[in-house]
Amino acid sequence: MAITYYTRVNIESAGTGYTGGGTPKSLAGHMWYQIYQKDENGTISNVQNAGYTGDGIVNTDDVNYDSEPAYSSKEQPLTQAQFNILKNFGDKNS
């Protein structure tokens, strides 16, 4: 079974609201990356989002926005080593 690895960069606009209400809107916008794997059938698995908080802390970026990102890059292929580096970075949570 051939597994391929990818990343995508997402950017959200300033002022975008979060789902669930009550949470303030994103004041400056936000940028994060997403990594994932695909099998030979194109089925996506092992999706992970990661980005920095305003305090410079790495988190899993599980915040949900009211809309699709203002910008989302094309998927970029990664080697397994590159995927693992980005995964380890996103797993820091500090």
N, C-alpha and C positions, 0 to 999 in steps of 0.2 A: 504494500500500500504506500503510494507516494504522497508525502505530506509536503505542502508548500507553505511558506510563511510570508506575511504581508504586514505593512503598516499604513496608516492613513493619519493625516494631520487635520484637526478640526479647529475652527475659530468661530467663536460666538460674539455677536455684536454687543457693545455697551448698552445697558438698559434692558437686556433680555430678562424676562421673568423666569423664575423657577417653578416647576410643577408643584402642586400641593398647596400653593398660596401661603400667605403669611410670611414667607421668607423674602427679604429685600431683593430687589433686582440686582443683577450683576452690574456694578458701577462702571467698570472699565472694560468689560468683555472678558473673554477667557480663551485660552488656547490649550489643547491637550492632544496627545497622540493615542491611537488605538492600535493594538497589535492583535493578530489572529492567525489561525491556521486554516488551510483548506485541504480536504482529501481529494482523491482523483475524481470524485463526482461533483466537486465544487461546494461541498457542504462545509460551512464555516463552524469552527469550534475554538475553544480556548481564547475567547475574546477578553482582552484586558484594556482598560482605559487608564491613563496616568497623566498627571500634570502637577504643576506647582500651585500651592495656595499663595495668597498675598503675602504670607509670612515666609515664603521660600521653602515650605515643607512639601515633600513629595507625598501625594496621596493617590488613591485609586480613582479619583475623579468620578465618583458615582452620583454626582449631582445631575438631576434631570432638568433640562430646560423646556420651556413651553413650546419651542419650535425646533425644527431641524437646524443644524449649524448654519451660520451665514455663509461659511466657506468650508468645504470638505475636499481635501486633495484627492487625486486619483490614488488608487491603491498602488503601493510601491513594493516590489518583491524584496524579500530579505533572505539572507542565509540563515541557517539554524543558529549559528553563533551570534549573529546580529539580533535575532529574535530573543535569544537568551539574555543578552546584555540589556535590551530594553525591558524585558520581563523582570530581571533582577533589579533594575533601577526603579521600576514601578512598584516592586514589592517592598522597597525600603520603608515607606510610610514614616519617614522622619526627615 
